[in-house]
Amino acid sequence: MSIKPLFFDPVFKDRIWGGEQLRDFGYELPFKQTGEYWAFAAHSHGQSIVKKGELKGLTLGKIWENNPYQGTG
């Protein structure tokens, strides 16, 4: 696997206190009551998904599971 930047789809959450203000920033919202926007997430209640490339369709959690950080030091 080559090292290339990954681009993810964000996670939007439908909440009773939400609204449509994120449209002002250019987002296409899946809910009329969008109350949360997770730009980059590997949470069990919402995971970012790779948009394109060889890892397209994989969640951030699955990528981490298969390639955990092996830092030095």
BELMO-V853774 format. One record per backbone hydrogen bond with DSSP energy under -1.0 kcal/mol. CO is the residue of the C=O (numbers start at 0). NH is the residue of the N-H. Records with the same first field share a line. If there is no record, write none. Layout:
# BELMO-V853774
CO=NH ; NH
This chain:
# BELMO-V853774
6=50
10=37
12=34 ; 35
14=17
18=33
19=22
20=23
21=24 ; 26
22=25
32=14
33=18
35=12
37=10
40=47
42=45
45=42
47=59
48=8
49=56
52=55
54=57
57=49
58=62
59=63
60=64
61=65
62=66
